[in-house]
Amino acid sequence: MLYDLLKKCVSIVFNIVNLLLGGKLPPFGSAGVIVEEEGRYLVVALPHGKIVFPGGFMTWQEHPRQAAEREGYEETGFHMQADDLINFYSLNSTQWLSMSNLSFVFRGRIVSGELRKSIEGVPCWLSETELRARLDPHGIEVLEDYLRYCKQKQQPPAA
């Protein structure tokens, strides 16, 4: 709860400063990771029941791939290797309680670690069917892009 309150306060301050500067602030950068093992996906259940793929904001001078790996570890307890870029997304916010961001999503794999909860939520494994029932529209878009990526990787290159 305290974490959610802090995120909302930061968003309000950012949006006020952006308004004062005539909308000239760039969006924040964020990165996420999709880990699939045996037909199940690693996700984080947030306090209000929302399900998301592990990810979050990049830090200063951090590469998106590094941010995806760091956020994956912070939110799940698993050290990860972020491989291919699945896609990037421009998320434009029109609400005071959220910030616009440019998000990079990578395919990832677990290297080591143990599943554990974090300040942001509880990590868990869900099937594709369970995911589709619980993801928001943006999460569904990310899942669809991941599935397209997987299908393309299975096809032999054109001659």
Number of C-alpha atoms within 10 A of each C-alpha: 10 9 10 12 11 11 14 16 15 15 18 17 13 18 22 14 14 14 12 11 10 9 11 10 14 10 15 14 20 23 27 31 31 24 22 18 11 6 10 16 19 22 26 25 20 16 13 8 10 12 22 22 22 26 26 20 18 21 13 7 6 13 13 22 24 17 23 30 25 25 24 31 22 19 23 24 19 20 19 23 21 24 15 13 17 21 14 16 15 12 14 12 13 10 11 15 16 17 19 19 18 16 21 22 27 24 22 22 18 18 9 12 12 11 16 15 16 15 13 18 20 17 23 16 17 18 14 14 9 12 20 15 10 17 18 13 10 12 16 16 13 19 20 13 16 19 13 12 16 13 10 11 10 8 8 7 7 4 3
